[in-house]
Amino acid sequence: MFLENYFQYLLPFIFLPILIYHKEIGIATGLLDYPDKRKQHKNPTPKLGGLFILCSTLATIFIYFNLFNERLVFSYVILVCGLFFIGLVDDKIEIKASSRLILQFITIAMAISIDFNLNIDNLSLGTLIMDIKIFHGSNLFTIFCIIALVNAINLLDGKDGLAICIFIIFLVIFKLIFTNSLGVLILNLIICGILFLLFNINGKIYLGNSGSYLLGGVMSFITIQTYNYNKFPIEVIFCIFYLYGLDMLRVYCERLMRGIHPFTPENNHLHHYIFLKIKNKFLALVSYLVIASIPFMFQLIYKNYYLLILICILVYLFSFLYFKKSKILLE
């Protein structure tokens, strides 16, 4: 009886040895992040966070979800595993950016083709109080949205604890605020995130591209499934992801204007500026998370969606200009 009631909480701990023996596994698999001119860590660091989360989430899916619901289970497995393995190969041999995009496109298209509920074919606009049917363009629109989120989360994985904290906050929001059928999975992922954070916050282990792609895939899956179940205004989704999306858009536009590839790695993201200004990394981490959460917290008490969008844009612009100015002054 105890195991039946509480096994879902204990399941992530079964795979805890991946985190405990991260050095040995990292060396054996060659999944190590080596220092370079962009990276501040001094020693090769294992990139096993994605493997730990993947093992636990797949076990949860196959144990607690009805395998006869093939659309939900197999679309999740294809999406999450596909993105994880793309990142895993990239961690090992560094795939070209164009090849990564093609592989991501194919993986997401396969997942969408299996589960119609993973497709966004209707946009509920709170600002206009109306729904917009996308019809034949829905597949491409959904693929674009998932690719954008996956790569936005990947860009965040530059500071210890940042991406996984964002992931945990996202999961808590969808567990407490929205109605969905993924409660057991979300709870399992929250526990996984907390366990990984204990090792990641001090730089002992990283997510790697495999882990960040996996997080983006999981977040996309939960968001779309929950949206199609609840049909809440898309402005709410914008409030949740605004900071990562706007920062990614700015970075890509800046690079294109400078004539370089938008996927060229640089330390010019908002979180880099914040961590440069605020020397205490824990305070810097909290500051970023607070900035990211302001619009969503505001929309819980006030439903003027025009104002919410304006708040998102203004909060991002103010934060960027303030911390970018601080960087220039420090230099």
C-alpha positions in Angstrom: 0.0 0.0 0.0 2.8 2.4 0.9 4.6 1.8 -2.5 1.3 2.1 -4.3 0.6 5.5 -2.8 4.1 7.0 -2.7 6.1 5.3 -5.4 5.5 8.2 -7.7 7.4 10.4 -5.3 10.2 7.9 -4.9 10.6 7.1 -8.6 13.1 9.9 -9.3 15.4 8.7 -6.5 15.9 5.4 -8.3 17.9 7.2 -10.9 19.8 9.4 -8.4 23.0 7.4 -8.9 23.4 9.2 -12.2 23.8 12.4 -10.3 25.8 10.9 -7.4 28.3 9.2 -9.7 28.3 12.0 -12.3 32.1 12.1 -12.6 32.5 8.4 -13.3 29.6 8.3 -15.8 30.7 11.5 -17.5 34.2 10.2 -18.0 33.0 6.8 -19.2 30.5 8.3 -21.7 32.7 11.3 -22.7 29.8 13.7 -21.9 32.0 16.4 -20.5 31.9 20.2 -20.9 35.5 21.4 -21.3 36.5 25.0 -20.3 37.1 27.5 -23.0 37.3 31.3 -23.4 33.5 31.6 -23.0 33.1 29.2 -20.0 34.2 30.1 -16.5 34.4 26.6 -15.0 38.0 25.4 -14.5 37.6 21.6 -14.8 35.7 19.3 -17.3 32.1 19.0 -16.0 29.7 16.1 -16.8 26.7 16.9 -18.9 24.3 14.3 -17.5 21.3 16.4 -16.3 19.2 15.5 -19.3 19.9 11.7 -18.9 18.8 11.8 -15.3 15.5 13.6 -16.1 14.9 11.5 -19.2 15.2 8.2 -17.4 12.8 9.3 -14.6 10.2 10.9 -16.9 10.1 7.8 -19.3 9.6 5.5 -16.3 6.8 7.7 -15.1 5.1 7.7 -18.5 5.2 3.9 -18.9 4.2 3.2 -15.3 1.4 5.7 -14.7 0.0 6.5 -18.1 -2.4 4.3 -20.0 -0.4 2.8 -22.8 -3.6 2.3 -24.7 -3.7 6.1 -25.0 -1.0 5.7 -27.7 -1.3 9.2 -29.1 -0.3 10.9 -25.8 2.4 8.4 -24.8 4.1 8.0 -28.1 4.0 11.7 -29.1 5.6 12.5 -25.7 8.3 9.8 -26.2 9.1 10.8 -29.7 9.2 14.5 -28.9 11.3 14.3 -25.7 13.5 11.5 -26.7 14.1 12.9 -30.2 15.1 16.3 -28.9 17.3 14.7 -26.2 19.2 12.6 -28.7 19.7 15.5 -31.0 21.2 17.4 -28.1 23.2 14.3 -27.1 24.9 14.1 -30.5 25.5 17.8 -30.4 27.2 17.4 -27.0 29.5 14.8 -28.5 30.4 16.1 -32.0 28.8 19.6 -32.3 26.2 19.5 -35.1 25.9 22.4 -37.4 23.1 24.8 -36.5 21.2 24.2 -39.8 21.4 20.5 -39.2 20.1 20.8 -35.7 17.1 22.8 -36.9 16.3 20.3 -39.6 16.5 17.4 -37.1 14.3 19.4 -34.6 11.8 20.1 -37.4 11.5 16.4 -38.3 11.3 15.2 -34.7 8.5 17.7 -33.8 6.6 17.0 -37.0 6.6 13.3 -36.2 5.3 13.9 -32.7 2.5 16.3 -34.0 1.5 13.8 -36.6 0.8 11.2 -33.9 -1.2 13.3 -31.5 -3.7 15.9 -32.8 -3.9 17.4 -29.3 -0.2 18.5 -29.6 -1.2 20.8 -32.5 -2.2 24.4 -32.0 -5.0 25.0 -34.5 -6.9 27.7 -32.6 -5.6 30.9 -31.0 -7.7 32.3 -28.2 -7.0 36.0 -28.1 -7.8 37.8 -24.8 -7.1 41.2 -26.3 -9.6 40.8 -29.1 -11.9 38.5 -27.2 -12.1 36.1 -30.1 -10.6 32.8 -31.4 -8.6 32.6 -34.6 -8.6 29.3 -36.6 -5.2 28.5 -38.2 -6.4 25.5 -40.2 -3.8 24.2 -42.7 -1.0 26.3 -41.3 -1.4 24.9 -37.8 1.3 22.3 -38.1 4.0 24.7 -39.3 2.9 27.2 -36.6 3.2 24.6 -33.9 6.6 23.4 -35.1 7.8 27.0 -35.1 6.6 27.6 -31.6 8.2 24.4 -30.2 11.5 25.1 -32.0 11.5 28.7 -30.6 10.9 27.5 -27.0 13.5 24.7 -27.2 16.2 27.1 -28.5 15.2 29.8 -26.0 15.7 27.4 -23.1 19.0 26.3 -24.6 20.2 29.9 -24.7 19.4 30.2 -20.9 21.6 27.3 -20.0 24.6 29.5 -19.4 24.6 30.0 -15.6 24.4 27.4 -12.8 20.8 26.7 -11.7 19.2 29.2 -14.1 17.5 26.9 -16.7 16.4 24.3 -14.1 15.0 26.9 -11.8 12.9 28.3 -14.7 11.8 24.7 -15.5 10.7 24.1 -11.8 8.8 27.4 -11.6 7.1 26.5 -14.9 6.1 23.1 -13.6 4.7 24.5 -10.3 2.6 27.0 -12.3 1.1 24.3 -14.4 0.6 22.0 -11.4 -1.2 24.6 -9.3 -2.9 27.0 -11.7 -4.1 25.0 -14.7 -6.2 21.9 -15.1 -4.6 19.0 -17.0 -4.2 15.2 -17.0 -0.4 15.4 -16.6 -0.3 15.8 -12.8 1.7 12.7 -12.0 4.3 13.6 -14.7 4.6 17.2 -13.6 5.1 16.2 -10.0 7.8 13.7 -11.0 9.5 16.4 -13.1 9.4 18.8 -10.1 11.2 16.3 -7.9 13.7 15.6 -10.7 14.3 19.3 -11.1 14.9 19.8 -7.4 17.3 16.9 -7.2 19.3 18.0 -10.2 19.3 21.6 -8.9 21.2 20.5 -5.7 24.1 19.3 -7.9 23.8 21.9 -10.6 23.7 25.1 -8.5 27.3 24.6 -7.5 28.4 23.6 -11.0 29.0 19.9 -10.3 26.9 18.8 -13.2 25.4 20.5 -16.3 22.3 19.9 -18.4 24.2 20.0 -21.7 22.4 20.6 -25.0 20.7 17.2 -24.5 19.2 18.4 -21.2 18.2 21.9 -22.3 16.5 20.5 -25.5 14.7 18.0 -23.3 13.5 20.7 -21.0 12.2 22.8 -23.9 10.5 19.7 -25.4 8.8 18.9 -22.0 7.7 22.5 -21.5 6.3 22.6 -25.0 4.4 19.4 -24.6 2.9 20.4 -21.3 2.0 23.9 -22.5 0.2 22.8 -25.7 -1.6 19.9 -24.1 -2.8 22.1 -21.2 -3.7 25.0 -23.6 -5.8 22.7 -25.8 -7.5 21.3 -22.6 -8.3 24.7 -21.0 -8.3 27.1 -23.9 -7.0 30.0 -21.9 -5.9 33.2 -23.7 -2.5 32.9 -25.4 -1.5 36.2 -23.7 -1.1 34.1 -20.6 1.5 31.9 -22.4 3.2 35.1 -23.5 3.4 36.2 -19.9 5.0 32.9 -18.9 7.7 32.9 -21.6 8.0 36.6 -22.5 11.5 37.1 -21.0 13.1 34.2 -22.8 11.4 34.8 -26.1 12.1 38.6 -26.3 15.7 38.1 -25.3 16.2 35.4 -27.9 14.6 37.6 -30.5 16.8 40.6 -29.6 20.0 38.4 -29.6 19.2 36.9 -33.0 18.4 40.3 -34.5 21.6 41.9 -33.1 23.7 39.1 -34.6 22.0 39.3 -38.0 22.6 43.1 -38.0 26.2 42.5 -37.3 26.4 40.0 -40.2 27.0 36.9 -38.1 25.1 33.6 -37.8 22.2 34.0 -35.2 23.3 30.8 -33.5 26.9 32.0 -32.9 27.6 31.5 -29.2 28.1 34.8 -27.3 27.8 36.1 -23.8 25.3 38.9 -24.6 22.1 37.5 -23.1 20.2 39.3 -20.4 21.2 36.7 -17.8 24.9 37.4 -18.6 24.4 41.1 -17.9 22.5 40.4 -14.7 25.2 38.0 -13.4 27.9 40.4 -14.4 26.2 43.3 -12.5 25.2 41.3 -9.4 28.3 39.5 -8.1 26.4 37.2 -5.8 25.2 34.4 -8.1 22.3 33.4 -5.9 21.0 37.0 -5.7 21.5 37.3 -9.5 19.6 34.1 -10.0 16.7 35.2 -7.8 16.7 38.6 -9.6 16.3 37.0 -13.0 13.6 34.7 -11.8 11.7 37.7 -10.2 11.9 39.6 -13.5 10.7 36.6 -15.4 7.7 36.1 -13.1 6.4 39.7 -12.7 3.9 39.7 -15.7 2.5 36.3 -14.9 1.9 37.2 -11.2 0.3 40.5 -12.4 -2.1 38.6 -14.7 -3.4 36.5 -11.9 -5.1 39.6 -10.4 -5.7 41.8 -13.5 -6.9 40.6 -16.8 -6.4 43.5 -19.1 -4.4 41.7 -21.8 -3.3 44.9 -23.7 -1.8 46.1 -20.5 -0.2 42.8 -19.7 1.6 42.7 -23.1 2.8 46.3 -22.5 4.1 45.3 -19.1 6.0 42.4 -20.5 7.7 44.6 -23.1 8.5 47.4 -20.7 9.8 45.1 -18.0 12.1 43.4 -20.5 13.3 46.7 -22.0 13.9 48.3 -18.7 15.8 45.2 -17.4 17.9 44.9 -20.5 18.8 48.6 -20.7 19.6 48.8 -17.0 21.8 45.8 -16.8 23.4 46.4 -20.3 24.3 50.0 -19.1 25.8 48.5 -15.9 27.9 46.2 -18.0 29.2 49.1 -20.1 30.0 51.1 -16.9 31.8 48.1 -15.4 33.9 47.8 -18.5 
